[in-house]
């Protein structure tokens, strides 16, 4: 399939950006459609999503607290002397 260099309009900033032949070929191989955002708007969107994701849930020993339903590890997994015996 032959691709031609195209110019598309960004849905966020309305500026035109280049959609190169190489990008079109790679997108076709991976099954993607035409991009809707320019590189800078796409990068800004990814940064804001990453910042929200990183700050949205409190961490507990490097893991999201939601893995333990927001409770303390000690109350989630009680350790008794009987459970330590083989």
Residue pairs with C-beta under 8 A, 6 or more apart in sequence:
1 28
3 21
3 24
3 25
3 28
4 21
5 18
5 19
5 20
5 21
6 18
6 19
6 24
7 16
7 17
7 18
7 19
8 16
8 17
8 19
8 34
8 35
9 15
9 16
9 17
10 16
10 17
10 36
10 37
10 38
10 41
11 36
11 37
12 37
12 38
12 41
12 45
13 38
13 40
13 41
15 38
17 38
17 39
19 34
19 35
23 35
27 33
27 34
27 35
35 42
37 45
57 64
57 65
57 66
58 64
58 65
59 65
60 67
60 68
60 73
61 73
68 76
69 76
